[in-house]
Amino acid sequence: MKMKKLGLGLIGLAAVFTLAACGNSNASENQVDKIKKNGTLTVALSADYPPFEFQTLKDGKNTIVGSDIDLANAVGKKLGVKVKFSNMDFSNVLASVSSGKADLAISGITYTEERAKVYNFSKIYYHSPNSIIIKKSNLDKYTSLSAFDGKQVAAQKGSMQEQIVLQDMKKSTDIALSTIGDEVNQVKTGKVEGAVVETLIAQSFVDANPDLTLAKVEMPKLKNDFGMSVVMPKDSSELTKVVNEVISQMLEDGTMDKNIQKNYELAKTAK
């Protein structure tokens, strides 16, 4: 799938490396033993990416759900520990792993060479293209990327989608926002003309907003389509092995696709 989230920007990237310097001071420690000793797997995420992670009412209580949640719970089950989810803006997700506040991050994250210097990445568990959410009334107006020239286009701050706007839509103005929900609201109110979002996630928002649709434009192919991966501290080989085993099993038996479809349907009615 997307892939979600690419650069943190020079300042953000520098911050991540700084945090990594202190957060990974115990990199030689077996991460799996540490998690089992604590009895808890702490997972950092940004719960605004249906159907992968989003919030809905369950038994009258606001609950984080999604196929990434199912994956994290499967990892926790294999480790024999409880899973604790720490919800935050995406721009803070990776730093949470660097600082040791989270054991891993699972939030539609994409591999980059810069990130690989600081973190371990699991095998890919999902691929997705990208789309542009627009008002349905503008469907005939926006039929190419160049149609957005001189227009404001939203993307999530620190995401690969923002890189698309910055690199492939240079004549458009990038409006970096914290959440996809914010992007969608900006499109609905006319403050921006479009929002670049992963296709499956974009479709989830379109399904819930009949006044929106996906622009019929040819999106640029990403130079590095690495797909979604789970992110862990650098050199946490034992934890990476466990996560990869869980992903391999879920891909092999079809559980991954079933969970994504289940949560896609749930996201349509989530309140």
Secondary structure, 3 states (H helix, E strand, C coil): CCCCCCCCHHHHHHHHHHHHHHHCCCCCCCHHHHHHHHCEEEEEECCCECCCEEEEEECCEEEEECHHHHHHHHHHHHHCCEEEEEECCHHHHHHHHHCCCCCEEEEEEECCHHHHCCEEECCCCECCCEEEEEEHHHCCCCCCHHHHCCCEEEEECCCHHHHHHHHHCCCCEEEEECCHHHHHHHHHCCCCCEEEEEHHHHHHHHHHCCCEEECCCCCCCCCCCCCEEEEEECCCHHHHHHHHHHHHHHHHCCHHHHHHHHHHHHHHHCC
